[in-house]
Amino acid sequence: MLPKLPPTRELIADRRYGSARFHVGLAAKGIEPCILSTRSRKRPVPHDATLYRQRHRIEVMFGRLRDWRRSAMRHDRCAHTFFSAITLAR
């Protein structure tokens, strides 16, 4: 069973989620998309530029998770090195 997510008003996403079908699905749920239009669109979809700039925080978080993948996958054989990596990751 999936956890119940809190209601949302806006969705910040990358260009790859900029299809018309995705926009229509979000609008049906009452969510305003903040997605930069693809360059190939004839009529660009407007978006909130200041809100879209906040997307970098999410990208940085995923980058940090990728950096610390070795500790999540337990690539460090020695317990001391593993503990050190966890301590630094916090």
N, C-alpha and C positions, 0 to 999 in steps of 0.2 A: 504494500500500500504506500502510495506516495504521500509525503508530508503536505499539509495544506499550506499553500503559499499566501502571503498577504496580498490584498488587492493592490493593483498597480495602475498608475495613470499614464505613464510614459515608458517606452522601450527604446533604449539606445542600442543601435546595432551597426554592424559594418555594412559596406556597400553590397556585399553578396546577398544580403537579406532585403534588398531594395525592390524586389519584384512586385508587380501590381497585385498579384494573388496574396502575397504576404501582407501587404497594406490593407487589403480588403478584410482578411481574417482578423487582423488586429482591430480594425474599426468595428467589426461585428462584436468584439468583446469589450469595446469601450476604451481601448488603449490607443493613445496617440503615438505613432512611430516617430522616432527621431533618427532617421536613416539618411545618409548622404546619397544622393541620386547617382546612378551609374552614368558614365560618360556617354554611353550609347543612347540614353533616353532622349527622345525628341523634345518633350516638355519636362524639365526637371521638377521634382516634387519638393516643395519648400520644407525646410527643417530649421530647428532652433540651433544656431551655430554655437551659442554659449553652452548649451546643454550637451551638444555633441563633443565639445572639447573635454568634457568630464570623462569620456570613454577611456582616456589614457590611464586612469587609475585602475580600471579593470585589467587593461592590457599589462600594466606593470605587475599586478598581483599574479597573473598567470605566468608571466616571465619568471617571477621569483619561485613559483611552484615548480617550474621546469628546472630551474637551477638546483633545487634541493631534491630532485627526483632520486638522486643516489641514496639519500638517507631514507626516503620512503620505500625504495626497493631493497634496501639493506645491502648495498654494494660493498659497504665497508665490512670487512671480515672481523676486525678487531673491535671488541666492545668499547674500548676507550675512544677510538676514532669515531665510532658511531655516535656515542654520547656527545663528543665534541661538536659534531656536525649538527646535532639536534639543538645544542645550546646556542650555537651561532645562528641557526635559522630562526630562533625566537626573536 
